[in-house]
């Protein structure tokens, strides 16, 4: 029996379950998966099989998503290719590109045609090839279609052109697609979308951590995308870049700290952290869309500004807001790489008295990283009794210093700590 036959046998039960009562559709999709595998280029097949062997790659502390609109961030696909050295230096391993497709006559994206303003299908192939050499996978959000067979065939077409990940919000469609890709394209993954960042921003707005605490508890065992914001509005709060929502452009004294804290949480809970490119330098809202008759009716353009080249130009200058935020966020990414407790999807809750603090544990075999986050605009403390289940000596991963928790731990306004602690025996 061939490896393809083995994969069909292993994954067809999941496909049948996802398409209960639609045996003819199952047969059609298995045939499509088989044909796609047999006709796919050898280099894509080999690379896919290698990726499939790294089963924990999406739950690794080294996994980092970067998201953008290609046209807004880089002009077009060729410009996005030029950004690869920067993305690699930043630590991005998964590049999510929003809405790169032409819109069909019915108003839906045509998954086989690239927006002419961004380039061509060949330009996308050149991008996927260059990304793959840099260790970065191209991820595309794809909307479910009423015709599941046509949808799957369109996705297989994109796989044949180098796309290695798909973000699908519809659970039923995601299950079908995951089973088909497991047969046809090992190593290509289906990612469920982010559950949204509304609880985070509600906690920031009110200074009460309860919404954030509830959202964190649901992350245990999750490998879903973790986003501080996304392409749409933050539920109930309107649109905005992370920095603007945090108050950076209104000179809020805690704006920068709030934006960094948001990323510290995204980088420490289980799942795939998704960094909106530009947020690492504190990109601000762009109200110019209101002067454009074609865009003024869509508030989402507020946080879809052009590449903030002025802020990128000062990212090495610690006297600027962009420099301070870039230094803080890139340090978080670097520290995450050195923290094996952040591998995997296990999260253990940690109850802390008080209204403004959310906390959780990321356990390893012998140690635990305790994450403490203060959403309030005043300093807050975690008392010694609450921390009494741990040895008093802890290690602050961000500051790189030992911390004595005998008298508790203090958090700055909108501050956080990543503490490596040892549970008492």
N, C-alpha and C positions, 0 to 999 in steps of 0.2 A: 504493500500500500504506500502511495506517495505521501509527501508531507501535505500536499494540497488535500488529498483524501482524508488525512488525519484531521486537518482543520475543519473540513466540512462535517465530519462525524462529531467533532467536539463542539461545534458552535451551531449546528442546525437546530438542536433542541431550543436554544434561546431564540432563534429566528422564528421557529414555529410558535413559541409562546408569545412573542411580540406580535405575531400575525395570526392569532387564534382564529381558526375556521377559514383561513384563506390559503389553503394548501397550494392552489395554482400559482398564487403570487410568490409563495415560498420557492417553488420550483423555478419560476422565472428569475428571481433574484439570485438563487444559487448558480444558475446558468450564467447570469451577468457577472457575478463575482468570479466564476471560473474563467470566463473568457478574458476578463480584465487582467487576472493574474498571469495567464498564459501569454498575453500579448504585451505586457508591461516590460519596459526596458530592464536589462539585467542589472544595471547599477542601482535603479530604484528598488528592485526586488532584494538585492543583497543588503542595501542600506536599511530597508525596512525590517528584514530579518534580524539584523544586528540591533536595531532599536528595540525590537520585540523581546530580545533577551534581557534587556535592562528593565525588568518589570516594575522596579520602584522609581523609575526616572521622574514620574510626575509627582511623587510625594517626597522627593529629595530636597534637602536644604539648598541645593545648587540650582533648583528650578526657579526661573523668574520670567514672568511674562512682561512684554512691553506692548502697549496698544496705541494705535494712531489712525488717523485718516491720512492715507498716503498723499493725497493732494494738498492737504493743509500742512502736514508736517514736512514733506520733502518735495512737493511740486508734482511729482509723478513717480512711477515705479523705478525708473532709472535713478532718480534722486534718492529714493529710499535705499537702493542698492549702495549708493555712496555713503550712507549712514552706517553701514554694517560695522566698520571698525569701532565707531563710538558705541554701538549697541553691544558689541562683544566686550569692550572695556567696562561697560556698565554692568555686565553679567547677565544680559538678556539671553534666554535659551528658547523662548517661544515668542514670535512676533505676530501679534494679532492686528490684522489690517481690516478696517471697517469699510464696508460698502464699495468694493472695487469693481462691481459689475455694472454693465449697461442695464438700463431698465427696459423691459419688454413692452410690447404694445398694451398689455393688460396691466401695466404698472408694477409688475413684480420683477425682481432681479433675474436676469438671464445668466445662469451660472456658467455658460459656455462662451460668454463674450465679456471682455474687459472694457470698462469705461474708456472711451477713446481719449478723453482728457488725461488719463493716467498712462496710456500706452497701449500695448497689444498683448495678445496671449504669449507671443515670443518674449516680450519684455518680462512677463511674469515668470516664465521658465528660467530666464537668466537670473531673476531675483531669487527664485527657489534654489537654483544651483549654487549661487554665491552664499546664500544663507546656510545651506547644508554644509558647505566647506568650512563655514565659521562655527558650526555646531549649533545653529539656530534653526528651528522649525517654523515654517509659515503656517499660521492658523487663520482660518477664515470663518466668520459667522455666516451660517446659512439658515434661511427660514424654511420651515416645513412646507411641503407642497401637498395639495389634495391628491396628486397622482404619485404615490410612493415609489412606483417603479421608475418613472421618469426622474424623480428626485434622486434616487439612489444612483441611477446611471449618470446623471450630471455630476454627482459627487465623485464617482469612480473616474470620470473624465478629468476632474481636477487632480485626483490622486496621480493619474498618469502624467500630469504636468508638474508634479513635485510638491503639491500641498500635503502637509503631514499632520494637520490637526483641523478639526471642525468644531465650532461652538454651536450647539443646537439647544434651544430653550425648550422645545416641545419634548416631553419625556417619552411619549410613545414612539415618536419618530427617531429619537436618539437611540432607543433600544433596538429598533430595526437596523439602523445604520451601523451601530456598533457591532452587531452580529455579522452583517455583511462584510464589514471591513476586517473583522477578525479572520474571516475566510479568505478574502481577496487581497488584503493589504496589511499583513502583520506589521506592527510598528506605527501604523496610522491610527490616531485616537479621536474619539468623540468626547468633547468636554461639555458637560452641562453648564449653563450660564451661571453667573453670579446671582446669589439670592438677593443682592442689593445691599446698599450701605446705609439705608435709612435709619436703622437703629443707632449706628455710630453718630450720625449727625443730629439725631434727636437728643442723644445724650449730651453732645456738645452744646446744643441750643439751650437745654434746660438745666445743665449742670448735674443731672441725675443719671447715674450709671445703670439703672434698672433695664432699659431697652438693650443696652450693649451687653449686659450680663446674660440676658436671655439669648441673644444672637450668638454669643460665644459658646454657650452650652450646646447649641445645635451643631457646632463645628466638629465635635468629637467624631472621629471616623470619616470625616468628609474629605474628599479630594476635589471638591468643586473649586471653581475660580473664586478668588478673594479680591474684590475690587473696592478701593476707597471711593470711587465714583465710576460711572460708566457713560456710555454714549448718550443715554437718555437723561431725564431729570432725576434728581434725588427725590423720592416720593415725599410729597408734602412740603418740600423745601425749595422747589424750583431748580433752576440750572445754575451751574457755576463750576469753575475749576476748583481744585482742592484748595489752593492758596486763597482764592477769593471767598469760598465758603467758610474758610477758617478765619477770615478777617485780616489777611495780610494787606490788602489794598485799602483798608480803612484805618490802618495804623493801630489796630488792636494790639495791645502789648503782648498778648499771648497768641497772636495769629500764627507766627512761625512755629512755635512750640506745638500748637494744635495740629498743624499740618504734618509735622514730623511724627507726632503721636499717632495720627491716623495710619501712617505708613508703618510705624513700629508694630501696630496691632496686625496689619495685613501680612507683615513678614514673620509673625510669630505664631499665628493660629494655623491649624492644618489646612492644606489646600494649596492652590497655585496662585501666588500673589501676582496681581496684574497691575503694573505701573503704567499710568497714562503718561506717555512721553511728553515732556514739558513740565510735568508736576515736580520732577526732581530738581528743577531750578525755580519752582514757585511761579509757574505761568499764571497770569492774571486773566480775568474775563476780558472779552473783546466785544464792546458794545457797538462796533462799527456796522454790525449786521443790520442794525435798525435803519441805516441809510441806504440799504440795498433792497429795492422793491421785490426782488426774487427771494429774499431770505428773511425779511423783517417779520413775517408772520410766524416764524419758527424760533422760539426762544432757545432751542438747543444750540444754535450758532453762537450763543454767548460763551460757551466753553469749548468751542471748536475753532479757536483762533489760529492764525498762521504760526509757523515755527517762531518761538520767542527768541530770535537770534541775539537780541540785546542782552537778555538774561543769560543765555548760554555763553556769551562773550565774557561775562564777569563771574562765571561759576568758580573760578580759582581765586577770587578776591573775597576774603573772609569779612571784609568791611561792608559787603553788599548783602542784601536779602537773598539774592540768588546764590551767592557763594556760601552763605551760612546753611541754607537749606540743602544745597548740593552736597556739602561736606557731611551734613548729618545723615542724609538718606543713603549716600553711598557707603558711609561707615556702617549703617545698619545692615546693608547687603553684605558687606565684607564680614561682619561679625556673624551673621547668619551662616555663612559658609563654614565657619569654624565651630559651629554649635551642633553636634550630632543629635542632641535632644530634639532639634527641630525636624529631623527626618521622620517620615511616617505620618500617620493621621491620628495618633492617640492624644487626647486632651483630657485632663482631669480638672474638674472644677475646684475652686478655692474660695470659700466664703469669707468676706471681709466686712466688718461692721462699717457703717457710714454710708452716706448717699452717693458719694462722688467717685468711689474706687471700684473698678472691675479687676478681677484677678483670675488667673488660671495657671495650671501646671502642665509642662511638657516633659514627661518622664522618659528617662533612658534606663539602662539596666541598673546602674548604681547611683545615678544622680538625677536631679530634677532641675529644670529651669523654671523658676517662678516668675511669672510676668505680672507686674503690678502697673495699673494705668489709672491716672487721676484725670477725670474729664472736667473737673471744676477749675474755676479761675482763682482759687485760693489754695495754698499748700495744704496737704492732708497727710495723715500719719496712719500707719498700720502698727498696732500695739504689739508688745512682746508676747502677750498671751495668745494672740491670733497666730503668731509665728512659732509658737512653742513646740510644734511638731517637727521642727527642723533644728539641726545643730546651729548654734549662734554664729559661727563663722560662715560667711557666704562670699561669693565672688561676683562682683559687678562686671558683667560681660562688656558693657559699653565703655565704662571708664577704665576697665582693666585694673581694678584695685580690689583689695579685700574689704569686706563690709562686716562690721560687728552688729548683729541684730539683737543683742542682749536687751537693749532698750527700745526695740522696734525700728521701723524704717520710715523715713519721711520722703514724700513725693512733692516735687515742685508743682506750681500751678500748670495744668495741662502737661504734667511730667509723667515719666514712666521709668521702670527699672526692669532689666533682664538680670535676674539673680540666679546663679548656679548654687543650689542649696543641697544639703545632705539630710534626708529624713532620719530622725532619731530611730535607733534600733529598738 
